[in-house]
Amino acid sequence: MKVLLVYAHPERTSVTHHLVELAAETLTARGHEIMRSDLYGMGWKAVFDGRDFPQRADPNRLSLIEESGHAFANGCQTRDVEEEQRKLLAADAVILLFPLWWYSMPAIMKGWVDRVWAYGLAYGYQGAGNAHRYGEGGFAGKRALLAVSVGGPEQDYSPRGINGPLEQLLFPITHGTLFFPGMQVLPTFAVYGAATIGAQGVAEAAAAWRGRVQRLFDDEPIAFRPQNGGSYPDRHVLADHVARGQTGLMAHVAGAVMLDGHNDSFPAAFVEPCYEDG
Ligand SMILES: Cc1cc2nc3c(=O)[nH]c(=O)nc-3n(C[C@H](O)[C@H](O)[C@H](O)COP(=O)(O)O)c2cc1C
């Protein structure tokens, strides 16, 4: 299988880079082929702007969606974007590795998504508007996994923790960015307390991460509900009989059992402790 590692950290001794190298080693040892996108190392252009469209469809007004669709369809995207799409389309799985910065990915990685997720490919698939999204689309058949180094302690991200559960904080990435264009997304792997982690913590995290990487093609993805699987008859809103009475993010995950009767908390099963498999 081919696996693309996309990572965003400017420091080689970071936990993030450590996870990257462990993943590369583990996958290679199992006979998989790896591809890399080291966003800081590549000097990736993070901002999405007019320079992304050297041959404009409309020189008078910059409509990013229109220009994205035009450039993708006519082969006039920038070389760096084309190269990332080539790697993505070749990949059977994509792992995004990053430190949690303000409860999300670093800007350079967000800019990778903004620029590489072209109209006609990741959204507006095949020029059909929103006909194919959430479980279908240009990246269908691929697996995706987030590996996140988190400064704060695990309890801050627990089901009732002060920051909110990590898997809910990352929902815009897992559901909105990866599942939207069709990828099957695995539960997030997190290393908590990463800013002050010691040798033992690193060893525990490494063991757990190796296990997750080995099971990349076996683990069950998060059961996000597909748009066209019957749960959303009008393609917009859940049918009344699905997740009856539930609102919020969890309503879009099938079979999610509420731990405390509250209707928008992720079950503990989605909050992966880093030392789970020791
Ligand atoms: C700009 C910035 C924002 C951060 N935001 C968060 C945050 O929202 N939550 C958190 O727990 N830690 C936060 N941290 C701490 C990082 O997550 C932590 O330093 C990092 O995960 C350590 O791993 P690394 O060795 O891969 O950098 C932030 C750090 C920086 C520099």
Ligand as a Chemical Component Dictionary entry (heavy atoms), coordinates in Angstrom:
data_LIG
# 
_chem_comp.id                   LIG 
_chem_comp.type                 NON-POLYMER 
_chem_comp.pdbx_formal_charge   0 
_chem_comp.three_letter_code    LIG 
# 
loop_
_chem_comp_atom.comp_id 
_chem_comp_atom.atom_id 
_chem_comp_atom.alt_atom_id 
_chem_comp_atom.type_symbol 
_chem_comp_atom.charge 
_chem_comp_atom.model_Cartn_x 
_chem_comp_atom.model_Cartn_y 
_chem_comp_atom.model_Cartn_z 
_chem_comp_atom.pdbx_ordinal 
LIG C1  C1  C 0 0.871  28.540 18.701 1  
LIG C2  C2  C 0 0.640  27.446 19.682 2  
LIG C3  C3  C 0 -0.641 27.106 20.028 3  
LIG C4  C4  C 0 -0.886 26.053 20.909 4  
LIG N1  N1  N 0 -2.172 25.708 21.191 5  
LIG C5  C5  C 0 -2.397 24.665 22.014 6  
LIG C6  C6  C 0 -3.726 24.233 22.262 7  
LIG O1  O1  O 0 -4.701 24.751 21.729 8  
LIG N2  N2  N 0 -3.926 23.197 23.127 9  
LIG C7  C7  C 0 -2.875 22.556 23.723 10 
LIG O2  O2  O 0 -3.116 21.616 24.490 11 
LIG N3  N3  N 0 -1.606 22.907 23.471 12 
LIG C8  C8  C 0 -1.341 23.960 22.648 13 
LIG N4  N4  N 0 -0.050 24.300 22.347 14 
LIG C9  C9  C 0 1.039  23.447 22.846 15 
LIG C10 C10 C 0 1.441  22.441 21.761 16 
LIG O3  O3  O 0 0.363  21.602 21.425 17 
LIG C11 C11 C 0 2.634  21.618 22.229 18 
LIG O4  O4  O 0 3.701  22.493 22.448 19 
LIG C12 C12 C 0 3.034  20.595 21.214 20 
LIG O5  O5  O 0 2.040  19.665 21.037 21 
LIG C13 C13 C 0 4.303  19.884 21.663 22 
LIG O6  O6  O 0 4.591  18.883 20.688 23 
LIG P1  P1  P 0 5.731  19.086 19.586 24 
LIG O7  O7  O 0 7.025  18.609 20.253 25 
LIG O8  O8  O 0 5.335  18.209 18.448 26 
LIG O9  O9  O 0 5.762  20.555 19.293 27 
LIG C14 C14 C 0 0.219  25.355 21.483 28 
LIG C15 C15 C 0 1.511  25.717 21.127 29 
LIG C16 C16 C 0 1.745  26.749 20.249 30 
LIG C17 C17 C 0 3.167  27.090 19.880 31 
# 
loop_
_chem_comp_bond.comp_id 
_chem_comp_bond.atom_id_1 
_chem_comp_bond.atom_id_2 
_chem_comp_bond.value_order 
_chem_comp_bond.pdbx_ordinal 
LIG C1  C2  SING 1  
LIG C2  C3  SING 2  
LIG C2  C16 DOUB 3  
LIG C3  C4  DOUB 4  
LIG C4  N1  SING 5  
LIG C4  C14 SING 6  
LIG N1  C5  DOUB 7  
LIG C5  C6  SING 8  
LIG C5  C8  SING 9  
LIG C6  O1  DOUB 10 
LIG C6  N2  SING 11 
LIG N2  C7  SING 12 
LIG C7  O2  DOUB 13 
LIG C7  N3  SING 14 
LIG N3  C8  DOUB 15 
LIG C8  N4  SING 16 
LIG N4  C9  SING 17 
LIG N4  C14 SING 18 
LIG C9  C10 SING 19 
LIG C10 O3  SING 20 
LIG C10 C11 SING 21 
LIG C11 O4  SING 22 
LIG C11 C12 SING 23 
LIG C12 O5  SING 24 
LIG C12 C13 SING 25 
LIG C13 O6  SING 26 
LIG O6  P1  SING 27 
LIG P1  O7  DOUB 28 
LIG P1  O8  SING 29 
LIG P1  O9  SING 30 
LIG C14 C15 DOUB 31 
LIG C15 C16 SING 32 
LIG C16 C17 SING 33 
# 
